[in-house]
């Protein structure tokens, strides 16, 4: 998993490298996670389907909608960064 960003509420966003699914299609997983007193709030999306693969904890529907927008708007960049081994920052 490669780091993408960290939000002020402690949510960290990471993404996978390219993963071939059982149909041979290239997919990427984007994971949002923040620590809580009882563990973690977590949501994992898959590209290119944009579907939620995993959800646990107390993220609100509004937060999840924002995360989905991040995934949708950044899809082409996530693929580019995944192919290049993460985000390169000088």
N, C-alpha and C positions, 0 to 999 in steps of 0.2 A: 504494500500500500504506500502511496505517495502523499505527502501532506499538501493540502490546498490552502486552507485558511483556518483561523480561529475567531469565533464571534465573542462579543463582550460578555455573553452569558455563560461562557465556558465551552460552548459547542465547538468541537473540532471536526473539520471536514477532511477526509482522505479519499483517495480514489485508487483503484487497482490498475494494474497493467492490463493489456489486452488478454481477454480470456475467450477461448473458443468454446461455444456451447455444443450440445450434442448434435446440433444440425450443422456444425462447422462455421457458424456465424461468429463474427467478432463482437464481443460484449465488453462492457466496463461496468464495474460496480462503484457507486459513490456512497460513502458512509458518513452519516452525521451522528455525532455522539457527544453527550455532555455528562459529566459526573454528577451524581446526586448523593444524598446521605445513604440511600439504600442500594446504590449500584450505578447504573447508567440509564439515561434516556437514549434510545437508538432508533435510527431509521436508515434503511439501505435501499437505494434505487439501482435499477439496471438500465443501462443504455444498450441498444437504441429503443427499447420498449417503453422506457420511463416508468415502468411499474415498480411498486414497492415490493421488495423481496422479503423484508424483515422489518418489524416495528415492535418496539417494546418500551415501556416507560410512559412518561407524561408529556410528550410533545403535544401541543394543541393542534387542532386541525389547521388553524391559521399559520402556525410555524411550519407545518408539513407542506402547506401550499406554497409558502415562500421557498422552502427547500426545493420543491419540484420546479419552481421557476428558475432557480439557480441551475439545476440540472438541465432543464430544457434550453436555456439561453447559452449555457456553456458547453453543450454537447460536443461541438466541433473542436473546441479547445481541449476538452478532456481526452478525446481521441488523439489529438496531436501530442499532448503531453505524455499520454500513456505510451505512445510509440517511441518517444524520446527519453523515456526513463525518468519522468517527473518534470517538474517545473524548474528550469534553470534560472537562478537569480544571481546577478553579478555581485 
